[in-house]
């Protein structure tokens, strides 16, 4: 993974006095246990716990990761990632990581709920992006990542007293660079690339079409996810709701307009196969599953992991293992399109940006019902993923 140049040497940070961690306690997270389920929600919570450890100079123990939503069963860290790589990366950021709970210590109570770690990550991320979001209303943020951090430091000199932005970014970057997939995950990814994707250049689409998101999208605050036919755009126009003011009242009407979708984006058409990262058939609507078996409007073949059982290490993969396989396949794709409200899409965009060579200028695309939007890597590197999709109700749901 390419290294970023965000970290700089600086004085030791101040201890966070609000943690109330005793001398014999360590941070031993159980990721997914507090309800923040999903591969990238778990990674974000892990970053939050790493920030706590960095601030307070307390030790981190390799976390466990829940295999599925409320399953009560957990993967060990080395079932998903290479432990030695993570420990070495965190040491460079001045965070000590133990493989298991040291003798004579106990887990800090706060680390038993991953919402604690997610809360710390969210607080860190908010001061990085809130002014960029305001700026995006007028123009798209541009420039190098170093320039962006320079502006953020100027705008928020007191956002986190005693902590430098470079040090915080170094901890976050250490987590990302330390998360190398385990060998058995890599083998499954290589098998998919060799067989289903024929060892050719391919694109990746994260289709957030699982049933659960239609129930919870309002809590995400990023508009309602759209159907496969809309993402691929099997016709040449899309519907938008527009307010029309008359002398006595205002009403809403639907108009048909030209939109940028995958069908009319030629740079996506060179790949003969498109890998679709989504859940198993049992998690998505029947009509969407049928759509996945058909070619795209421009003739590309849609490919996904096996609907019944993708094998990892000789057995059917768990939900988290499937997410990690999808992530690694999308990470290495020639192009990537996803729904920006998803932590999976944001995570893939972030890692692809970290993987990019300096000056390569690779971008990713997000989709809404209104069409596609292109995002530069520099934004993903600081956790900015564009404006939210418009909140709307899909009459077909």
Buried (B, 14 or more C-beta within 10 A) or exposed (E): BEEBEBBEEEEEBEEBEEBEBEEEBBBBBBBBBBEBBBBBBBBBBBBBBBBBBBBBBBBBBBBBBBBBEEEEEBBBBEBBBBBEBBBBBBEBBBBBBBBEBEEEBEBBEBBBBBBBBBBBBEEBBEBBBBBBBEBBEEEBBEEEBEEBBEBBEEEBEEBBEEBBBBBBBBBBBBBBBBBBBBEBBBBBBEBBBEEBBEEEEBBBBBBBBBEEBBEEBEEBEBBBBBBBBBBBBBEEEBBBEEEEEEEEEEEEEEEEEEBBBBBBBEEBBEBBBBBBBBBBBEBBBEEBBEBBEEEBBBEBBBBBBEBEEBBBEEEEBBBBBBBBBBBBBBBBBBBBBBBBBBBBBBBBBBBBBBBBEEEEEBBBBBBBBBBBBEBBBBBBBBBBBBBBBEEBEBEEE
